[in-house]
Amino acid sequence: MTFPGFGTIIIVMNKRNGITNRAIDFVVMYGEMSAGYNERLMSYDPVEILEEGWKNEYIGLKKGDLGEVEDIFEEEYLVPENEYKYWEVLDIRKWIEEKKA
């Protein structure tokens, strides 16, 4: 037995999962890159890392994914082990807002 609109629900769920997966991939990529720089005591520009991830064809991030990216970053900022710096958080937030515009 099929339910009216059931296929639509699956399509919406798959679309949502795609956005979430791209957003997670993007945030993880940024976190790994920044952690690598921090572990080696190297300076880095968060915007350069963000731009690299934005252009990464394997992540495939889209403008519509930025809300989810923002939500995930906001959760990640609160995890002490991630050691996000205040200036880094400001740069990330600014970058996301500029990309959303």
C-alpha positions in Angstrom: 0.0 0.0 0.0 1.4 3.4 -0.9 0.5 6.7 0.8 -0.3 9.8 -1.2 2.8 12.0 -1.1 5.1 9.4 0.3 7.5 9.7 -2.6 7.6 13.4 -2.0 8.6 12.8 1.7 11.4 10.6 0.6 12.7 13.1 -1.9 12.6 15.9 0.7 14.4 13.6 3.2 17.1 12.7 0.6 17.6 16.4 -0.2 17.9 17.3 3.5 20.4 14.5 4.0 22.5 15.8 1.0 22.6 19.3 2.5 23.5 17.9 5.9 26.3 15.7 4.5 27.8 18.5 2.5 27.7 20.8 5.5 29.3 18.2 7.7 32.0 17.5 5.2 32.7 21.3 4.9 32.9 21.9 8.7 35.0 18.8 9.2 37.4 19.8 6.4 37.8 23.2 8.1 38.3 21.7 11.5 41.0 19.3 10.3 42.9 22.0 8.5 42.8 24.5 11.3 43.8 21.7 13.8 46.7 20.8 11.7 48.0 24.3 11.6 47.4 24.8 15.3 49.3 21.5 16.2 52.2 22.7 14.2 52.0 26.2 15.7 51.6 27.7 12.2 49.6 30.8 11.4 46.8 30.5 9.0 44.0 32.5 7.5 40.5 31.0 8.2 39.1 32.6 5.1 41.6 30.9 2.9 40.6 27.5 4.3 36.9 28.3 4.0 37.4 29.4 0.4 39.3 26.2 -0.4 36.5 24.1 1.0 33.9 26.3 -0.9 35.6 25.5 -4.2 36.3 21.8 -3.4 34.3 19.8 -6.0 34.2 16.7 -3.8 32.4 18.6 -1.0 30.1 20.3 -3.5 28.9 23.0 -1.0 26.1 25.2 -2.3 24.8 28.6 -1.2 21.6 26.9 0.2 23.8 24.7 2.5 25.2 27.7 4.4 22.4 27.8 7.0 23.3 24.2 8.0 27.0 25.0 7.9 26.4 27.9 10.3 24.3 25.7 12.6 27.0 23.1 12.7 29.8 25.6 13.3 27.8 27.2 16.2 27.7 23.7 17.9 31.3 23.1 17.2 32.4 26.4 18.8 31.0 25.1 22.1 33.2 22.0 22.2 36.3 22.9 24.3 38.5 20.3 22.5 38.0 22.1 19.2 39.8 25.1 20.6 38.3 27.7 18.3 39.8 31.2 18.8 37.6 34.2 19.2 39.1 35.9 16.1 38.6 32.7 14.1 34.9 32.5 15.1 34.4 36.1 14.0 36.1 35.4 10.6 34.0 32.3 10.1 30.8 34.1 10.9 31.6 37.0 8.7 32.6 34.7 5.8 29.3 32.8 6.0 27.3 36.0 6.1 29.1 37.3 3.0 28.5 34.1 1.1 24.8 34.1 2.1 24.3 37.6 0.6 
